[in-house]
Amino acid sequence: MKVYINKQEYEVAEGASLSDALKQVPNLPDKGIAVALNNQVVSLATWHETSLSENDKITVIKAFYGG
């Protein structure tokens, strides 16, 4: 099924979790990111159990240093 991560289309298996989808993003850091699913922030502790549906929109925000 199709999901969108930061507006880019990805194919994931039916019943895939949020964690499964994020594994497909190249060079995604393990730490320092926040994730929203359909504009709702998802806690890191629930990524493995959060099921995805066709056309879900995932937003990944990376923390960075600066001022």
All heavy atoms as a GROMACS GRO file, in nm:
protein
  514
    1MET      N    1   0.084  -0.118   0.000
    1MET     CA    2   0.000   0.000   0.000
    1MET      C    3   0.088   0.124   0.000
    1MET      O    4   0.204   0.117   0.039
    1MET     CB    5  -0.096  -0.003   0.118
    1MET     CG    6  -0.033   0.019   0.253
    1MET     SD    7  -0.154   0.010   0.383
    1MET     CE    8  -0.044  -0.006   0.520
    2LYS      N    9   0.033   0.236  -0.043
    2LYS     CA   10   0.109   0.361  -0.051
    2LYS      C   11   0.094   0.442   0.077
    2LYS      O   12  -0.016   0.455   0.131
    2LYS     CB   13   0.060   0.447  -0.166
    2LYS     CG   14   0.099   0.398  -0.302
    2LYS     CD   15   0.062   0.499  -0.406
    2LYS     CE   16  -0.085   0.480  -0.440
    2LYS     NZ   17  -0.128   0.557  -0.557
    3VAL      N   18   0.206   0.495   0.126
    3VAL     CA   19   0.207   0.595   0.232
    3VAL      C   20   0.302   0.705   0.187
    3VAL      O   21   0.383   0.686   0.096
    3VAL     CB   22   0.251   0.537   0.368
    3VAL    CG1   23   0.155   0.430   0.417
    3VAL    CG2   24   0.393   0.483   0.365
    4TYR      N   25   0.291   0.818   0.249
    4TYR     CA   26   0.375   0.933   0.213
    4TYR      C   27   0.455   0.975   0.335
    4TYR      O   28   0.398   0.998   0.441
    4TYR     CB   29   0.289   1.048   0.162
    4TYR     CG   30   0.214   1.011   0.038
    4TYR    CD1   31   0.091   0.948   0.044
    4TYR    CD2   32   0.271   1.033  -0.088
    4TYR    CE1   33   0.024   0.910  -0.071
    4TYR    CE2   34   0.204   0.995  -0.203
    4TYR     CZ   35   0.081   0.934  -0.193
    4TYR     OH   36   0.015   0.895  -0.308
    5ILE      N   37   0.587   0.983   0.317
    5ILE     CA   38   0.675   1.027   0.424
    5ILE      C   39   0.741   1.155   0.374
    5ILE      O   40   0.813   1.154   0.275
    5ILE     CB   41   0.780   0.920   0.460
    5ILE    CG1   42   0.710   0.790   0.501
    5ILE    CG2   43   0.871   0.972   0.572
    5ILE    CD1   44   0.803   0.673   0.526
    6ASN      N   45   0.711   1.263   0.443
    6ASN     CA   46   0.758   1.396   0.401
    6ASN      C   47   0.729   1.420   0.253
    6ASN      O   48   0.815   1.462   0.177
    6ASN     CB   49   0.905   1.417   0.434
    6ASN     CG   50   0.928   1.428   0.583
    6ASN    OD1   51   0.835   1.436   0.663
    6ASN    ND2   52   1.054   1.429   0.623
    7LYS      N   53   0.607   1.389   0.214
    7LYS     CA   54   0.552   1.411   0.079
    7LYS      C   55   0.612   1.322  -0.029
    7LYS      O   56   0.587   1.340  -0.146
    7LYS     CB   57   0.563   1.558   0.039
    7LYS     CG   58   0.485   1.649   0.132
    7LYS     CD   59   0.494   1.793   0.088
    7LYS     CE   60   0.416   1.880   0.187
    7LYS     NZ   61   0.423   2.022   0.150
    8GLN      N   62   0.692   1.224   0.010
    8GLN     CA   63   0.748   1.129  -0.087
    8GLN      C   64   0.675   0.996  -0.071
    8GLN      O   65   0.654   0.948   0.041
    8GLN     CB   66   0.898   1.110  -0.065
    8GLN     CG   67   0.961   1.021  -0.169
    8GLN     CD   68   1.113   1.016  -0.158
    8GLN    OE1   69   1.174   1.094  -0.086
    8GLN    NE2   70   1.172   0.924  -0.230
    9GLU      N   71   0.638   0.937  -0.183
    9GLU     CA   72   0.562   0.813  -0.180
    9GLU      C   73   0.650   0.693  -0.152
    9GLU      O   74   0.760   0.680  -0.207
    9GLU     CB   75   0.493   0.794  -0.316
    9GLU     CG   76   0.401   0.675  -0.322
    9GLU     CD   77   0.333   0.663  -0.456
    9GLU    OE1   78   0.266   0.760  -0.499
    9GLU    OE2   79   0.349   0.556  -0.519
   10TYR      N   80   0.601   0.604  -0.065
   10TYR     CA   81   0.669   0.478  -0.032
   10TYR      C   82   0.567   0.366  -0.037
   10TYR      O   83   0.450   0.387  -0.006
   10TYR     CB   84   0.731   0.481   0.108
   10TYR     CG   85   0.851   0.571   0.120
   10TYR    CD1   86   0.838   0.706   0.148
   10TYR    CD2   87   0.980   0.520   0.105
   10TYR    CE1   88   0.949   0.789   0.160
   10TYR    CE2   89   1.091   0.601   0.116
   10TYR     CZ   90   1.074   0.736   0.143
   10TYR     OH   91   1.184   0.817   0.154
   11GLU      N   92   0.611   0.248  -0.074
   11GLU     CA   93   0.527   0.128  -0.071
   11GLU      C   94   0.562   0.050   0.056
   11GLU      O   95   0.679   0.023   0.083
   11GLU     CB   96   0.554   0.040  -0.192
   11GLU     CG   97   0.491   0.087  -0.319
   11GLU     CD   98   0.339   0.070  -0.323
   11GLU    OE1   99   0.286  -0.026  -0.262
   11GLU    OE2  100   0.274   0.154  -0.387
   12VAL      N  101   0.459   0.014   0.131
   12VAL     CA  102   0.477  -0.069   0.250
   12VAL      C  103   0.378  -0.184   0.243
   12VAL      O  104   0.277  -0.177   0.174
   12VAL     CB  105   0.458   0.012   0.381
   12VAL    CG1  106   0.563   0.120   0.394
   12VAL    CG2  107   0.318   0.070   0.392
   13ALA      N  108   0.407  -0.289   0.316
   13ALA     CA  109   0.320  -0.406   0.318
   13ALA      C  110   0.190  -0.372   0.392
   13ALA      O  111   0.187  -0.287   0.482
   13ALA     CB  112   0.390  -0.521   0.388
   14GLU      N  113   0.084  -0.438   0.352
   14GLU     CA  114  -0.044  -0.424   0.422
   14GLU      C  115  -0.022  -0.459   0.569
   14GLU      O  116   0.044  -0.558   0.601
   14GLU     CB  117  -0.146  -0.519   0.359
   14GLU     CG  118  -0.288  -0.490   0.397
   14GLU     CD  119  -0.343  -0.365   0.330
   14GLU    OE1  120  -0.303  -0.335   0.217
   14GLU    OE2  121  -0.424  -0.297   0.394
   15GLY      N  122  -0.073  -0.379   0.660
   15GLY     CA  123  -0.056  -0.403   0.803
   15GLY      C  124   0.076  -0.356   0.859
   15GLY      O  125   0.109  -0.385   0.973
   16ALA      N  126   0.154  -0.282   0.780
   16ALA     CA  127   0.285  -0.232   0.826
   16ALA      C  128   0.266  -0.133   0.940
   16ALA      O  129   0.164  -0.062   0.948
   16ALA     CB  130   0.360  -0.166   0.711
   17SER      N  131   0.365  -0.128   1.026
   17SER     CA  132   0.364  -0.032   1.136
   17SER      C  133   0.437   0.095   1.095
   17SER      O  134   0.509   0.098   0.994
   17SER     CB  135   0.430  -0.091   1.260
   17SER     OG  136   0.570  -0.103   1.240
   18LEU      N  137   0.421   0.197   1.174
   18LEU     CA  138   0.493   0.322   1.152
   18LEU      C  139   0.644   0.296   1.153
   18LEU      O  140   0.717   0.346   1.068
   18LEU     CB  141   0.454   0.423   1.258
   18LEU     CG  142   0.518   0.560   1.254
   18LEU    CD1  143   0.494   0.629   1.120
   18LEU    CD2  144   0.466   0.646   1.367
   19SER      N  145   0.689   0.213   1.244
   19SER     CA  146   0.831   0.179   1.252
   19SER      C  147   0.879   0.111   1.124
   19SER      O  148   0.987   0.142   1.074
   19SER     CB  149   0.854   0.088   1.373
   19SER     OG  150   0.988   0.054   1.386
   20ASP      N  151   0.798   0.022   1.069
   20ASP     CA  152   0.833  -0.047   0.944
   20ASP      C  153   0.852   0.054   0.830
   20ASP      O  154   0.946   0.044   0.752
   20ASP     CB  155   0.725  -0.147   0.903
   20ASP     CG  156   0.710  -0.262   1.000
   20ASP    OD1  157   0.809  -0.299   1.066
   20ASP    OD2  158   0.597  -0.315   1.009
   21ALA      N  159   0.761   0.149   0.821
   21ALA     CA  160   0.768   0.249   0.714
   21ALA      C  161   0.892   0.336   0.728
   21ALA      O  162   0.960   0.366   0.629
   21ALA     CB  163   0.643   0.336   0.714
   22LEU      N  164   0.925   0.375   0.849
   22LEU     CA  165   1.040   0.463   0.871
   22LEU      C  166   1.172   0.395   0.834
   22LEU      O  167   1.267   0.462   0.796
   22LEU     CB  168   1.043   0.511   1.015
   22LEU     CG  169   0.929   0.605   1.054
   22LEU    CD1  170   0.934   0.634   1.204
   22LEU    CD2  171   0.931   0.733   0.974
   23LYS      N  172   1.176   0.263   0.841
   23LYS     CA  173   1.297   0.189   0.804
   23LYS      C  174   1.331   0.205   0.656
   23LYS      O  175   1.444   0.183   0.615
   23LYS     CB  176   1.282   0.041   0.838
   23LYS     CG  177   1.283   0.013   0.986
   23LYS     CD  178   1.258  -0.133   1.014
   23LYS     CE  179   1.245  -0.157   1.163
   23LYS     NZ  180   1.203  -0.295   1.193
   24GLN      N  181   1.233   0.243   0.575
   24GLN     CA  182   1.256   0.259   0.432
   24GLN      C  183   1.319   0.393   0.395
   24GLN      O  184   1.364   0.411   0.283
   24GLN     CB  185   1.124   0.244   0.356
   24GLN     CG  186   1.068   0.105   0.365
   24GLN     CD  187   0.955   0.085   0.269
   24GLN    OE1  188   0.947   0.150   0.166
   24GLN    NE2  189   0.866  -0.007   0.301
   25VAL      N  190   1.321   0.486   0.487
   25VAL     CA  191   1.374   0.619   0.458
   25VAL      C  192   1.526   0.615   0.469
   25VAL      O  193   1.580   0.586   0.576
   25VAL     CB  194   1.317   0.725   0.555
   25VAL    CG1  195   1.374   0.862   0.524
   25VAL    CG2  196   1.165   0.726   0.548
   26PRO      N  197   1.597   0.644   0.361
   26PRO     CA  198   1.743   0.639   0.366
   26PRO      C  199   1.800   0.748   0.457
   26PRO      O  200   1.750   0.860   0.462
   26PRO     CB  201   1.786   0.662   0.220
   26PRO     CG  202   1.666   0.711   0.148
   26PRO     CD  203   1.546   0.681   0.230
   27ASN      N  204   1.904   0.712   0.530
   27ASN     CA  205   1.979   0.803   0.616
   27ASN      C  206   1.896   0.868   0.726
   27ASN      O  207   1.930   0.977   0.773
   27ASN     CB  208   2.048   0.913   0.532
   27ASN     CG  209   2.140   0.854   0.428
   27ASN    OD1  210   2.215   0.761   0.457
   27ASN    ND2  211   2.133   0.904   0.307
   28LEU      N  212   1.789   0.804   0.768
   28LEU     CA  213   1.709   0.858   0.878
   28LEU      C  214   1.780   0.826   1.009
   28LEU      O  215   1.807   0.708   1.037
   28LEU     CB  216   1.569   0.797   0.876
   28LEU     CG  217   1.470   0.858   0.974
   28LEU    CD1  218   1.438   1.002   0.934
   28LEU    CD2  219   1.342   0.777   0.976
   29PRO      N  220   1.811   0.927   1.090
   29PRO     CA  221   1.882   0.899   1.216
   29PRO      C  222   1.794   0.823   1.315
   29PRO      O  223   1.671   0.831   1.309
   29PRO     CB  224   1.916   1.039   1.269
   29PRO     CG  225   1.822   1.131   1.201
   29PRO     CD  226   1.784   1.068   1.072
   30ASP      N  227   1.859   0.748   1.405
   30ASP     CA  228   1.786   0.673   1.508
   30ASP      C  229   1.735   0.765   1.619
   30ASP      O  230   1.639   0.732   1.688
   30ASP     CB  231   1.877   0.567   1.571
   30ASP     CG  232   1.912   0.457   1.472
   30ASP    OD1  233   1.840   0.439   1.373
   30ASP    OD2  234   2.015   0.390   1.495
   31LYS      N  235   1.801   0.876   1.638
   31LYS     CA  236   1.766   0.967   1.748
   31LYS      C  237   1.748   1.108   1.693
   31LYS      O  238   1.794   1.140   1.584
   31LYS     CB  239   1.877   0.968   1.853
   31LYS     CG  240   1.898   0.834   1.919
   31LYS     CD  241   2.008   0.842   2.022
   31LYS     CE  242   2.029   0.703   2.083
   31LYS     NZ  243   2.133   0.702   2.183
   32GLY      N  244   1.681   1.191   1.771
   32GLY     CA  245   1.668   1.330   1.734
   32GLY      C  246   1.561   1.359   1.631
   32GLY      O  247   1.569   1.458   1.559
   33ILE      N  248   1.460   1.270   1.622
   33ILE     CA  249   1.352   1.296   1.528
   33ILE      C  250   1.217   1.289   1.602
   33ILE      O  251   1.204   1.222   1.704
   33ILE     CB  252   1.350   1.197   1.409
   33ILE    CG1  253   1.331   1.053   1.455
   33ILE    CG2  254   1.475   1.212   1.326
   33ILE    CD1  255   1.308   0.955   1.340
   34ALA      N  256   1.120   1.359   1.548
   34ALA     CA  257   0.982   1.350   1.594
   34ALA      C  258   0.899   1.310   1.473
   34ALA      O  259   0.932   1.343   1.359
   34ALA     CB  260   0.936   1.485   1.648
   35VAL      N  261   0.792   1.236   1.498
   35VAL     CA  262   0.710   1.184   1.389
   35VAL      C  263   0.563   1.214   1.414
   35VAL      O  264   0.514   1.197   1.526
   35VAL     CB  265   0.731   1.031   1.374
   35VAL    CG1  266   0.640   0.973   1.268
   35VAL    CG2  267   0.876   1.000   1.341
   36ALA      N  268   0.496   1.259   1.308
   36ALA     CA  269   0.352   1.280   1.312
   36ALA      C  270   0.287   1.193   1.205
   36ALA      O  271   0.341   1.178   1.096
   36ALA     CB  272   0.318   1.426   1.289
   37LEU      N  273   0.174   1.137   1.238
   37LEU     CA  274   0.096   1.056   1.144
   37LEU      C  275  -0.036   1.128   1.122
   37LEU      O  276  -0.113   1.147   1.218
   37LEU     CB  277   0.073   0.916   1.200
   37LEU     CG  278  -0.017   0.822   1.120
   37LEU    CD1  279   0.041   0.798   0.980
   37LEU    CD2  280  -0.036   0.691   1.194
   38ASN      N  281  -0.058   1.173   1.000
   38ASN     CA  282  -0.178   1.250   0.967
   38ASN      C  283  -0.197   1.368   1.062
   38ASN      O  284  -0.304   1.390   1.117
   38ASN     CB  285  -0.301   1.158   0.965
   38ASN     CG  286  -0.288   1.050   0.861
   38ASN    OD1  287  -0.240   1.073   0.750
   38ASN    ND2  288  -0.327   0.928   0.895
   39ASN      N  289  -0.087   1.440   1.085
   39ASN     CA  290  -0.083   1.562   1.167
   39ASN      C  291  -0.103   1.539   1.316
   39ASN      O  292  -0.131   1.633   1.390
   39ASN     CB  293  -0.183   1.666   1.116
   39ASN     CG  294  -0.147   1.716   0.979
   39ASN    OD1  295  -0.030   1.737   0.948
   39ASN    ND2  296  -0.247   1.732   0.895
   40GLN      N  297  -0.086   1.415   1.363
   40GLN     CA  298  -0.093   1.384   1.505
   40GLN      C  299   0.041   1.325   1.548
   40GLN      O  300   0.083   1.223   1.493
   40GLN     CB  301  -0.204   1.282   1.535
   40GLN     CG  302  -0.343   1.332   1.503
   40GLN     CD  303  -0.386   1.442   1.598
   40GLN    OE1  304  -0.367   1.433   1.719
   40GLN    NE2  305  -0.444   1.548   1.543
   41VAL      N  306   0.106   1.389   1.645
   41VAL     CA  307   0.237   1.341   1.692
   41VAL      C  308   0.221   1.201   1.751
   41VAL      O  309   0.125   1.174   1.824
   41VAL     CB  310   0.296   1.437   1.797
   41VAL    CG1  311   0.425   1.382   1.856
   41VAL    CG2  312   0.321   1.574   1.734
   42VAL      N  313   0.315   1.114   1.717
   42VAL     CA  314   0.314   0.976   1.765
   42VAL      C  315   0.436   0.956   1.854
   42VAL      O  316   0.549   0.980   1.812
   42VAL     CB  317   0.316   0.875   1.648
   42VAL    CG1  318   0.315   0.732   1.699
   42VAL    CG2  319   0.199   0.900   1.554
   43SER      N  320   0.414   0.909   1.975
   43SER     CA  321   0.521   0.882   2.070
   43SER      C  322   0.612   0.770   2.019
   43SER      O  323   0.563   0.670   1.965
   43SER     CB  324   0.461   0.843   2.205
   43SER     OG  325   0.559   0.790   2.290
   44LEU      N  326   0.741   0.787   2.039
   44LEU     CA  327   0.839   0.685   2.000
   44LEU      C  328   0.801   0.547   2.056
   44LEU      O  329   0.816   0.446   1.988
   44LEU     CB  330   0.978   0.725   2.049
   44LEU     CG  331   1.091   0.623   2.036
   44LEU    CD1  332   1.116   0.589   1.890
   44LEU    CD2  333   1.218   0.674   2.100
   45ALA      N  334   0.749   0.543   2.175
   45ALA     CA  335   0.714   0.416   2.240
   45ALA      C  336   0.604   0.341   2.165
   45ALA      O  337   0.591   0.219   2.182
   45ALA     CB  338   0.670   0.442   2.383
   46THR      N  339   0.528   0.408   2.080
   46THR     CA  340   0.417   0.341   2.010
   46THR      C  341   0.440   0.322   1.860
   46THR      O  342   0.351   0.276   1.790
   46THR     CB  343   0.285   0.417   2.032
   46THR    OG1  344   0.297   0.548   1.976
   46THR    CG2  345   0.250   0.426   2.179
   47TRP      N  346   0.557   0.358   1.809
   47TRP     CA  347   0.584   0.344   1.666
   47TRP      C  348   0.566   0.200   1.618
   47TRP      O  349   0.515   0.176   1.511
   47TRP     CB  350   0.725   0.390   1.632
   47TRP     CG  351   0.749   0.536   1.639
   47TRP    CD1  352   0.661   0.633   1.677
   47TRP    CD2  353   0.870   0.604   1.610
   47TRP    NE1  354   0.720   0.757   1.674
   47TRP    CE2  355   0.849   0.742   1.632
   47TRP    CE3  356   0.995   0.562   1.568
   47TRP    CZ2  357   0.948   0.838   1.612
   47TRP    CZ3  358   1.094   0.658   1.549
   47TRP    CH2  359   1.070   0.794   1.571
   48HIS      N  360   0.608   0.102   1.699
   48HIS     CA  361   0.600  -0.039   1.659
   48HIS      C  362   0.456  -0.089   1.653
   48HIS      O  363   0.426  -0.182   1.578
   48HIS     CB  364   0.680  -0.129   1.753
   48HIS     CG  365   0.828  -0.109   1.745
   48HIS    ND1  366   0.898  -0.112   1.627
   48HIS    CD2  367   0.920  -0.085   1.840
   48HIS    CE1  368   1.026  -0.090   1.650
   48HIS    NE2  369   1.042  -0.074   1.779
   49GLU      N  370   0.368  -0.030   1.730
   49GLU     CA  371   0.230  -0.078   1.737
   49GLU      C  372   0.132   0.011   1.662
   49GLU      O  373   0.012  -0.018   1.659
   49GLU     CB  374   0.186  -0.094   1.882
   49GLU     CG  375   0.191   0.035   1.960
   49GLU     CD  376   0.185   0.015   2.111
   49GLU    OE1  377   0.257  -0.072   2.162
   49GLU    OE2  378   0.107   0.087   2.174
   50THR      N  379   0.180   0.117   1.600
   50THR     CA  380   0.093   0.208   1.525
   50THR      C  381   0.079   0.157   1.382
   50THR      O  382   0.173   0.159   1.304
   50THR     CB  383   0.150   0.351   1.526
   50THR    OG1  384   0.162   0.395   1.660
   50THR    CG2  385   0.059   0.446   1.450
   51SER      N  386  -0.040   0.107   1.349
   51SER     CA  387  -0.066   0.052   1.215
   51SER      C  388  -0.093   0.163   1.115
   51SER      O  389  -0.150   0.267   1.149
   51SER     CB  390  -0.187  -0.040   1.220
   51SER     OG  391  -0.161  -0.150   1.303
   52LEU      N  392  -0.052   0.138   0.993
   52LEU     CA  393  -0.072   0.235   0.886
   52LEU      C  394  -0.186   0.192   0.796
   52LEU      O  395  -0.218   0.074   0.785
   52LEU     CB  396   0.056   0.249   0.804
   52LEU     CG  397   0.178   0.300   0.879
   52LEU    CD1  398   0.299   0.299   0.788
   52LEU    CD2  399   0.153   0.438   0.935
   53SER      N  400  -0.244   0.291   0.728
   53SER     CA  401  -0.350   0.268   0.630
   53SER      C  402  -0.308   0.331   0.498
   53SER      O  403  -0.220   0.418   0.494
   53SER     CB  404  -0.481   0.332   0.676
   53SER     OG  405  -0.523   0.275   0.797
   54GLU      N  406  -0.372   0.288   0.391
   54GLU     CA  407  -0.345   0.341   0.258
   54GLU      C  408  -0.351   0.493   0.258
   54GLU      O  409  -0.441   0.553   0.317
   54GLU     CB  410  -0.449   0.286   0.159
   54GLU     CG  411  -0.432   0.331   0.017
   54GLU     CD  412  -0.325   0.253  -0.059
   54GLU    OE1  413  -0.287   0.143  -0.016
   54GLU    OE2  414  -0.278   0.304  -0.162
   55ASN      N  415  -0.252   0.556   0.196
   55ASN     CA  416  -0.242   0.702   0.180
   55ASN      C  417  -0.217   0.781   0.308
   55ASN      O  418  -0.237   0.902   0.310
   55ASN     CB  419  -0.365   0.758   0.107
   55ASN     CG  420  -0.372   0.708  -0.035
   55ASN    OD1  421  -0.272   0.706  -0.106
   55ASN    ND2  422  -0.489   0.665  -0.077
   56ASP      N  423  -0.173   0.714   0.415
   56ASP     CA  424  -0.136   0.787   0.537
   56ASP      C  425  -0.023   0.884   0.506
   56ASP      O  426   0.063   0.855   0.421
   56ASP     CB  427  -0.092   0.692   0.648
   56ASP     CG  428  -0.208   0.640   0.732
   56ASP    OD1  429  -0.320   0.695   0.720
   56ASP    OD2  430  -0.185   0.545   0.809
   57LYS      N  431  -0.023   0.994   0.577
   57LYS     CA  432   0.081   1.095   0.560
   57LYS      C  433   0.163   1.104   0.688
   57LYS      O  434   0.111   1.134   0.794
   57LYS     CB  435   0.018   1.229   0.524
   57LYS     CG  436  -0.043   1.222   0.384
   57LYS     CD  437  -0.124   1.342   0.349
   57LYS     CE  438  -0.183   1.330   0.210
   57LYS     NZ  439  -0.260   1.210   0.185
   58ILE      N  440   0.294   1.076   0.672
   58ILE     CA  441   0.387   1.074   0.785
   58ILE      C  442   0.482   1.192   0.768
   58ILE      O  443   0.537   1.213   0.661
   58ILE     CB  444   0.467   0.942   0.786
   58ILE    CG1  445   0.371   0.823   0.796
   58ILE    CG2  446   0.569   0.941   0.899
   58ILE    CD1  447   0.433   0.691   0.757
   59THR      N  448   0.498   1.267   0.875
   59THR     CA  449   0.591   1.380   0.874
   59THR      C  450   0.702   1.351   0.973
   59THR      O  451   0.676   1.320   1.089
   59THR     CB  452   0.520   1.512   0.913
   59THR    OG1  453   0.410   1.530   0.824
   59THR    CG2  454   0.613   1.629   0.904
   60VAL      N  455   0.826   1.359   0.926
   60VAL     CA  456   0.943   1.338   1.012
   60VAL      C  457   1.014   1.472   1.026
   60VAL      O  458   1.048   1.537   0.926
   60VAL     CB  459   1.039   1.233   0.952
   60VAL    CG1  460   1.162   1.216   1.040
   60VAL    CG2  461   0.967   1.102   0.931
   61ILE      N  462   1.037   1.511   1.149
   61ILE     CA  463   1.107   1.636   1.178
   61ILE      C  464   1.236   1.601   1.249
   61ILE      O  465   1.235   1.531   1.350
   61ILE     CB  466   1.021   1.728   1.266
   61ILE    CG1  467   0.890   1.758   1.196
   61ILE    CG2  468   1.097   1.855   1.299
   61ILE    CD1  469   0.787   1.822   1.284
   62LYS      N  470   1.348   1.649   1.194
   62LYS     CA  471   1.479   1.624   1.252
   62LYS      C  472   1.522   1.743   1.337
   62LYS      O  473   1.511   1.857   1.293
   62LYS     CB  474   1.584   1.601   1.142
   62LYS     CG  475   1.555   1.482   1.055
   62LYS     CD  476   1.657   1.471   0.945
   62LYS     CE  477   1.615   1.368   0.843
   62LYS     NZ  478   1.705   1.364   0.728
   63ALA      N  479   1.573   1.714   1.456
   63ALA     CA  480   1.627   1.818   1.542
   63ALA      C  481   1.763   1.861   1.487
   63ALA      O  482   1.836   1.780   1.430
   63ALA     CB  483   1.642   1.767   1.684
   64PHE      N  484   1.795   1.988   1.500
   64PHE     CA  485   1.926   2.035   1.458
   64PHE      C  486   1.972   2.147   1.550
   64PHE      O  487   1.891   2.207   1.622
   64PHE     CB  488   1.925   2.081   1.311
   64PHE     CG  489   1.837   2.200   1.284
   64PHE    CD1  490   1.888   2.328   1.286
   64PHE    CD2  491   1.702   2.182   1.258
   64PHE    CE1  492   1.806   2.438   1.262
   64PHE    CE2  493   1.620   2.291   1.233
   64PHE     CZ  494   1.672   2.418   1.235
   65TYR      N  495   2.101   2.170   1.550
   65TYR     CA  496   2.160   2.272   1.635
   65TYR      C  497   2.166   2.403   1.559
   65TYR      O  498   2.180   2.407   1.439
   65TYR     CB  499   2.300   2.232   1.677
   65TYR     CG  500   2.303   2.105   1.758
   65TYR    CD1  501   2.337   1.984   1.700
   65TYR    CD2  502   2.268   2.107   1.892
   65TYR    CE1  503   2.336   1.867   1.772
   65TYR    CE2  504   2.269   1.990   1.967
   65TYR     CZ  505   2.305   1.871   1.907
   65TYR     OH  506   2.304   1.756   1.980
   66GLY      N  507   2.157   2.510   1.633
   66GLY     CA  508   2.166   2.642   1.570
   66GLY      C  509   2.096   2.745   1.655
   66GLY      O  510   2.041   2.716   1.760
   67GLY      N  511   2.094   2.863   1.607
   67GLY     CA  512   2.026   2.963   1.688
   67GLY      C  513   1.995   3.086   1.610
   67GLY      O  514   2.000   3.105   1.496
   0.00000   0.00000   0.00000
